Amino acid sequence: MSETDDSPLGRSFRILELLAGAPDGLSLSEIAAATGLVAATVHRQLGTLVGVGAVQKLNARVFTLGERMWRIAALMTGDADVATTAAPVLKELVDAFGETAFLARLVNAQVEILATRTPEGRGQSYVQPGNGMPLHAAASGKILLSMQSDEFVSRYLQLPRQAYTPNTRIAEDDIRRDIASARARKIAICDNEFDPGILSYATAVQDPRTGLCYALTVFGLADRFSQIPAETVETVLLAAGDRLARSLRDRRPSPARG
């Protein structure tokens, strides 16, 4: 063992690496035994790690990785496990409406698509993962913007904004109204505002493990998609968002261990 590995920071990393391989969590005594550290040292290191969110205490005895480590892992892997978990939910939306569904996240001041599912029929509109979209025009952008702090929104509104179609709303008051509506209804709509002739709906999904927010979106040609009542689309989309959030939560260890 190097001197660096036995420094306070090195001991913290030893504990984090151990917990990363123990999804159900470990007790203080188990951590001490596995790392070769005395219990008092482990107790002190765990206190620091819990304090910064890198470790969480599941119950009176068990410790596991905390939200901060999940967030770091998500950023490093490009949210790969979130995209995988979303796959069946995206398929359900495509099957329900015969339109394209995708999952997206916020990157800087744009939307980045993580995963997409397209219908099998010809002539359906679709997108590919990785394409960027603006926060003020696309439904996915609007819902992600609504999940940000007021400080973020104010900074965003200082940036130049493009009108993509005659329906694009670029005035600050209009965008703030869209944000307020999305926050209240948990749904954002884009009707011919970004891509001409495209109608889209989006809802926000928050990963309970990391606190990161994602946009679950379904869209299609407005002439076709508008034939489905908006209330129906919104109800199905909100339920799909709830299912995805629960699935993400279930991928995290539960505090059931005694």
C-alpha positions as CSV (number, residue, x, y, z in Angstrom):
1,M,0.0,0.0,0.0
2,S,1.4,3.4,-0.9
3,E,1.5,6.4,1.5
4,T,-0.9,8.2,-0.8
5,D,-3.4,5.3,-0.5
6,D,-3.2,5.5,3.3
7,S,-3.9,9.3,3.3
8,P,-7.4,10.5,4.3
9,L,-8.2,10.9,0.7
10,G,-6.8,7.5,-0.2
11,R,-8.8,5.9,2.6
12,S,-12.0,7.6,1.3
13,F,-11.4,6.2,-2.2
14,R,-10.8,2.7,-0.8
15,I,-14.2,2.9,0.9
16,L,-15.9,4.3,-2.2
17,E,-14.5,1.5,-4.4
18,L,-15.6,-1.1,-1.9
19,L,-19.2,0.3,-1.8
20,A,-19.3,0.6,-5.5
21,G,-19.1,-3.2,-5.6
22,A,-21.7,-3.7,-2.9
23,P,-25.0,-2.5,-4.2
24,D,-26.9,-3.7,-1.1
25,G,-24.6,-1.6,1.1
26,L,-22.2,-2.6,3.9
27,S,-22.0,-2.1,7.6
28,L,-19.2,-0.1,9.3
29,S,-17.7,-3.3,10.6
30,E,-17.8,-4.9,7.2
31,I,-16.1,-1.9,5.6
32,A,-13.4,-2.0,8.3
33,A,-12.8,-5.7,7.8
34,A,-12.6,-5.4,4.0
35,T,-10.4,-2.3,3.9
36,G,-8.2,-3.2,6.8
37,L,-8.9,0.1,8.5
38,V,-9.8,0.4,12.2
39,A,-13.4,1.0,13.0
40,A,-12.7,4.5,14.4
41,T,-11.1,5.5,11.1
42,V,-13.9,4.1,9.0
43,H,-16.4,5.9,11.2
44,R,-14.6,9.2,10.7
45,Q,-14.2,8.7,6.9
46,L,-17.8,7.7,6.5
47,G,-18.9,10.9,8.4
48,T,-17.0,13.0,5.9
49,L,-18.3,11.1,2.9
50,V,-21.9,11.2,4.1
51,G,-21.5,15.0,4.7
52,V,-20.5,15.6,1.1
53,G,-23.1,13.3,-0.4
54,A,-20.7,10.7,-1.7
55,V,-22.1,8.0,0.7
56,Q,-25.5,7.7,2.2
57,K,-26.7,5.8,5.3
58,L,-29.5,3.4,4.3
59,N,-30.5,2.7,7.9
60,A,-28.9,2.5,11.3
61,R,-26.2,0.1,10.1
62,V,-25.8,0.1,6.4
63,F,-23.9,2.5,4.1
64,T,-24.0,2.7,0.3
65,L,-23.0,5.1,-2.4
66,G,-24.7,8.5,-2.2
67,E,-26.3,10.7,-4.8
68,R,-23.1,12.5,-5.6
69,M,-21.4,9.3,-6.7
70,W,-24.4,8.3,-8.8
71,R,-24.3,11.7,-10.4
72,I,-20.6,11.4,-11.3
73,A,-21.2,8.0,-12.7
74,A,-24.1,9.2,-14.8
75,L,-22.0,12.1,-16.2
76,M,-19.0,9.8,-16.9
77,T,-21.1,7.2,-18.8
78,G,-23.3,9.6,-20.7
79,D,-26.4,8.4,-18.7
80,A,-26.0,4.9,-20.3
81,D,-28.0,3.1,-17.6
82,V,-30.8,5.8,-17.8
83,A,-31.1,5.2,-21.5
84,T,-31.2,1.5,-21.1
85,T,-33.9,1.8,-18.4
86,A,-35.9,4.1,-20.6
87,A,-36.0,1.7,-23.6
88,P,-39.1,-0.2,-22.6
89,V,-40.9,3.0,-21.7
90,L,-40.1,4.5,-25.1
91,K,-41.4,1.4,-26.8
92,E,-44.7,1.7,-24.9
93,L,-45.1,5.3,-26.0
94,V,-44.4,4.3,-29.7
95,D,-46.8,1.5,-29.4
96,A,-49.5,3.7,-27.9
97,F,-49.3,6.5,-30.5
98,G,-47.5,5.2,-33.5
99,E,-45.1,8.2,-33.2
100,T,-41.5,8.7,-32.2
101,A,-40.5,8.9,-28.6
102,F,-37.2,9.9,-27.1
103,L,-35.4,10.7,-23.9
104,A,-33.2,13.8,-23.6
105,R,-31.1,15.7,-21.1
106,L,-29.9,19.2,-20.6
107,V,-26.3,19.9,-21.7
108,N,-25.2,23.5,-21.2
109,A,-28.0,25.4,-22.9
110,Q,-29.3,22.8,-25.3
111,V,-31.1,19.5,-25.4
112,E,-29.1,16.4,-26.1
113,I,-31.1,13.2,-27.1
114,L,-29.9,10.1,-25.2
115,A,-32.2,7.4,-26.7
116,T,-34.9,7.3,-29.3
117,R,-37.5,4.8,-30.5
118,T,-39.2,5.1,-33.8
119,P,-42.4,3.5,-35.2
120,E,-42.0,0.8,-37.8
121,G,-44.3,2.4,-40.3
122,R,-43.0,4.4,-43.2
123,G,-43.4,8.1,-43.4
124,Q,-43.1,8.7,-39.7
125,S,-41.0,11.6,-38.4
126,Y,-38.0,10.6,-36.3
127,V,-34.8,11.9,-34.6
128,Q,-31.5,10.4,-33.9
129,P,-29.7,10.4,-30.5
130,G,-27.3,13.3,-30.1
131,N,-29.2,16.0,-32.0
132,G,-29.4,19.3,-30.1
133,M,-32.5,21.3,-29.7
134,P,-33.2,24.8,-28.1
135,L,-34.7,25.2,-24.7
136,H,-37.2,27.9,-25.7
137,A,-38.7,26.2,-28.7
138,A,-38.8,22.3,-28.5
139,A,-41.1,20.6,-26.0
140,S,-38.2,18.7,-24.5
141,G,-36.3,22.0,-24.1
142,K,-39.3,23.7,-22.5
143,I,-39.8,21.0,-19.9
144,L,-36.1,20.8,-19.1
145,L,-36.0,24.6,-18.7
146,S,-38.9,24.5,-16.4
147,M,-37.0,22.1,-14.1
148,Q,-34.1,24.6,-13.7
149,S,-33.6,27.2,-11.0
150,D,-34.8,30.8,-11.5
151,E,-31.2,31.8,-11.7
152,F,-30.5,29.4,-14.6
153,V,-33.7,30.7,-16.4
154,S,-32.6,34.3,-16.0
155,R,-29.1,33.5,-17.4
156,Y,-30.6,31.6,-20.3
157,L,-33.0,34.5,-21.1
158,Q,-30.0,36.7,-21.6
159,L,-28.7,34.6,-24.5
160,P,-29.8,35.3,-28.1
161,R,-32.7,33.2,-29.2
162,Q,-33.6,32.1,-32.7
163,A,-37.1,32.0,-34.3
164,Y,-37.3,28.7,-36.1
165,T,-40.8,29.1,-37.5
166,P,-43.4,31.9,-37.4
167,N,-44.8,30.2,-34.3
168,T,-41.6,30.3,-32.3
169,R,-42.0,32.4,-29.1
170,I,-38.8,34.3,-28.4
171,A,-40.1,37.1,-26.2
172,E,-39.1,36.8,-22.5
173,D,-42.6,37.2,-21.2
174,D,-43.9,34.4,-23.5
175,I,-41.0,32.0,-22.5
176,R,-41.7,32.7,-18.8
177,R,-45.4,31.9,-19.3
178,D,-44.4,28.6,-21.0
179,I,-42.1,27.8,-18.1
180,A,-44.9,28.6,-15.5
181,S,-47.3,26.4,-17.4
182,A,-44.9,23.5,-17.7
183,R,-44.1,23.7,-14.0
184,A,-47.8,23.7,-13.1
185,R,-49.0,21.0,-15.5
186,K,-45.8,18.9,-15.7
187,I,-46.3,18.9,-19.5
188,A,-44.7,21.1,-22.2
189,I,-46.1,21.3,-25.8
190,C,-44.4,22.5,-29.0
191,D,-46.8,23.0,-31.9
192,N,-45.0,24.1,-35.1
193,E,-42.5,26.1,-33.0
194,F,-39.2,24.3,-33.8
195,D,-39.7,22.0,-36.8
196,P,-42.5,23.1,-39.2
197,G,-45.5,20.8,-39.1
198,I,-44.3,18.9,-36.0
199,L,-46.3,18.5,-32.7
200,S,-44.6,17.3,-29.6
201,Y,-45.3,16.7,-26.0
202,A,-42.8,16.3,-23.1
203,T,-42.8,15.6,-19.4
204,A,-39.9,15.7,-17.0
205,V,-38.4,12.6,-15.3
206,Q,-36.1,13.1,-12.3
207,D,-33.7,10.3,-11.5
208,P,-34.2,9.6,-7.7
209,R,-30.6,8.4,-7.5
210,T,-28.9,11.5,-8.8
211,G,-31.5,14.3,-8.9
212,L,-30.8,14.8,-12.6
213,C,-33.7,15.6,-14.8
214,Y,-34.6,14.2,-18.2
215,A,-37.2,15.0,-20.8
216,L,-39.5,12.2,-22.0
217,T,-40.9,13.3,-25.3
218,V,-43.3,12.0,-28.0
219,F,-43.8,13.8,-31.3
220,G,-45.1,13.4,-34.8
221,L,-46.5,15.2,-37.8
222,A,-49.0,17.7,-36.5
223,D,-51.7,16.8,-39.1
224,R,-51.6,13.2,-37.9
225,F,-50.7,13.5,-34.2
226,S,-53.2,16.2,-33.5
227,Q,-56.0,13.8,-34.2
228,I,-55.3,12.2,-30.8
229,P,-56.9,14.3,-28.0
230,A,-54.2,16.3,-26.1
231,E,-55.7,15.0,-22.8
232,T,-55.1,11.4,-23.8
233,V,-51.5,12.1,-24.9
234,E,-50.7,14.0,-21.7
235,T,-52.2,11.3,-19.4
236,V,-50.3,8.5,-21.1
237,L,-47.1,10.5,-21.2
238,L,-47.3,11.4,-17.5
239,A,-47.9,7.8,-16.5
240,A,-44.9,6.8,-18.6
241,G,-42.8,9.3,-16.9
242,D,-43.8,7.9,-13.5
243,R,-43.0,4.4,-14.6
244,L,-39.5,5.5,-15.7
245,A,-38.8,7.3,-12.4
246,R,-39.9,4.2,-10.5
247,S,-37.7,2.0,-12.6
248,L,-34.7,4.2,-12.0
249,R,-35.4,4.2,-8.3
250,D,-35.6,0.4,-8.3
251,R,-32.1,0.3,-9.7
252,R,-30.8,1.8,-6.5
253,P,-30.4,-0.3,-3.3
254,S,-33.4,-0.1,-1.0
255,P,-33.0,0.5,2.7
256,A,-34.6,-2.9,3.5
257,R,-31.5,-4.5,4.9
258,G,-31.5,-4.6,8.7
